[in-house]
Amino acid sequence: DKTLLNRKQIETFVNSDVAAIMLGAENIYKEKEFLVPYSADAALADENYKGEELLVQGVIDCLVINGDKAFVIDYKTDRVEDMHTLYERYSKQLELYRYAAKYLYDVDDVKCIIYSFHLGEDIRF
């Protein structure tokens, strides 16, 4: 059961550091679709696929580009007790998003941010 965000959750987000990053963006992409080649042995954690590639497809909630730096921002509405739980659930997904951002926009410094509307907090890596 997904509940709509309440006013307090939206106000907390609007006043957050994550919103400030978005507002200060040189370039911002929402719902950025991608399809990029990725190392098969890394994706499958299997040396038998060394030297082979597969295509990885996804949608980044928000991608902010500021010069040679970027932020991959992923919004979550999961009802969790702490940010560590969200990190455990989604960090591998965001690492693929980081890779896609580097590949598509030729930026080396890409930070990932998971923002929890439920907790009103974020975790960065």
HELIX and SHEET records of a PDB file:
HELIX    1   1 ARG A    7  VAL A   14  1                                   8    
HELIX    2   2 ASP A   17  LEU A   23  1                                   7    
HELIX    3   3 ALA A   40  LEU A   44  1                                   5    
HELIX    4   4 GLU A   47  TYR A   49  5                                   3    
HELIX    5   5 MET A   83  TYR A  105  1                                  23    
SHEET    1   A 5 ASN A  27  SER A  39  0                                        
SHEET    2   A 5 GLU A  53  ASN A  66 -1                                        
SHEET    3   A 5 LYS A  69  LYS A  76 -1                                        
SHEET    4   A 5 ASP A 109  SER A 116  1                                        
SHEET    5   A 5 GLU A 121  ARG A 124 -1                                        
END                                                                             
